[in-house]
Amino acid sequence: MIDIAAIRREFPILSRKVNGKPLIYFDNGATTQKPQKVIDAIVKYYAEENANIHRGVHTLSREATILFEQARKTVAGFIGAAEQEIIFTAGTTDAINLVAGGLSLPEGGEIIVTEMEHHSNILPWQLWCEHHHGTLRVIPVKADGTLDLDVLETLVNPKTALLAITHVSNTLGTINPVKEIIARVRKARGGHIPVLVDGAQSAPHLQVHVHDMDADFFVFSAHKVYGPTGVGVLWARNPDSLILSRAGGGTIKTVTFAKTEYVEGPSRLEPGTPHIEGVIAFAEAIRYVNSIGIRAIADYEHHLLMHATRRLNEIPEVEIYANHLHKAAVISFNVKGAHPFDVGTLLDKYGIAVRTGHHCTQPLMQHYGIPGTVRASFALYNTIEEIDLFIEALQKSIRMLL
Ligand SMILES: Cc1ncc(COP(=O)(O)O)c(C=O)c1O
C-alpha cells in the first residue's frame, strides 16, 4: 500500500489553486509534476556542484562528473540495462532522431510503424523515407484501440528494414505486446532487423527490462517520470552501431585536421555540454520512483483507471476510446455533440487540467474520424476523490454545453 497523502505532500505544485479551485492535475501523459527532491537536486547542483563535466581536473568538475556518471548507472538500472548502453539525449523525440540519423539502413527500405504512434515516432522515419526512397508500412488499429496483429506478417517483406513501435499509446493507453510483435516481425523477415521501442509512456508506468524485450533501441523522457524537461534516454544494445550524425566536444580521443578518432561507448553520441543538472535530477526522480516501487505505482494507477472508467461509463453522453481496462491509466473520451476544446476549457474553470486535441497522434484521430479527444491521464499522486470531483465538473460542463 502506498501513502497517497504523504506522496502528495512531496509535490509542492499540488497545493496550488487554479481558478480559485485546488488543482486537479490529470495531464500526466504530457508531463508529470516534480517532487521536492527533484527540485532540490536542481537547486543543489547550481548552489553547490556546478561545473562542466568530463574535462576538468579541479574538484568541482570531478564531483559533477561523478554525479553525472552515477546518474547513468541509476537510469540503466531502472530499465535493466548496463550503463555503457545509456545515451543521454534531450528527450524521446531527440533520441528517435538520433537513431533515425545514425542507423545505416538499406536504400529503398520499408519501415514498419503503427497507426497509434506519436508524431515523434513517425516524422523522423518519414524524413528518412524521403531522403532514402523508403516507405512507411503501418500496423492498423482496431475499433477497441488495440493493434490489428492479424495483418502483421502481410506488412513484412524482404525490404523491411526497421520496426519502430510504441510500447504504450499516449492517446489510448493501449499496452502493445512488443516482445511478441518483435519476434513475429523478425521471424517473417527471416532474420534480424533493428527495432526501436518508444517507451515515453511505458517507462513511467511499467516495469521495463530492455534486454528481455529484445529491441535494439528503447527511448524515453525524464519529464514523464517525475524528472526535469529537456532530458531523455536512448538505450542502445550496441551504441557503437550508430553512425555519428552529430559530433563535437566530449566525444573524441584525438582530433587533427586530417582525421578524428572518437571514444567508444555512450559519450561518443553525447557531443557538447549536456543537460548536467537535468541528468542529475533525473536520477533523483528515478530514486524517488524506486523508493515507492514501479509495480506499486502501476497497481495504484490501475485502481484509479478502474474507478474513472466506471464513473465515465455512467454518463450517457461520454464515449471512451479503447473502453477497457487492459491498458495504462489513460482515458481518451469525447462528449457526444461537444468539441473536446470546449470540454477542456470548462474543466479548467474547475481547476482540472486535462489534455484536449490530437495528442500528437493525428493519424489515430483520422482512424477514428474525430478532430481530437479529451484525455485524462493519471499519476501516482492522483486520488479517487479527484476523479469524483472531475466527474461532477464534467457533468456540470455537459449541462452547459448541450
Ligand atoms: C508515446 C510518446 N512518444 C514520444 C513523445 C515525445 O516525447 P518528448 O516530447 O519528451 O520528446 C511523447 C510525448 O508525449 C509520447 O507520449
The ligand as an ORCA input file, in Angstrom:
! r2SCAN-3c Opt
* xyz 0 1
  C       4.484      7.970    -26.936
  C       5.269      9.241    -26.999
  N       6.337      9.306    -27.797
  C       7.095     10.409    -27.879
  C       6.785     11.528    -27.155
  C       7.659     12.742    -27.265
  O       8.292     12.979    -26.054
  P       9.177     14.301    -25.839
  O       8.289     15.443    -26.199
  O       9.523     14.265    -24.386
  O      10.358     14.190    -26.729
  C       5.668     11.535    -26.321
  C       5.277     12.736    -25.584
  O       4.129     12.969    -25.311
  C       4.893     10.346    -26.233
  O       3.833     10.285    -25.442
*
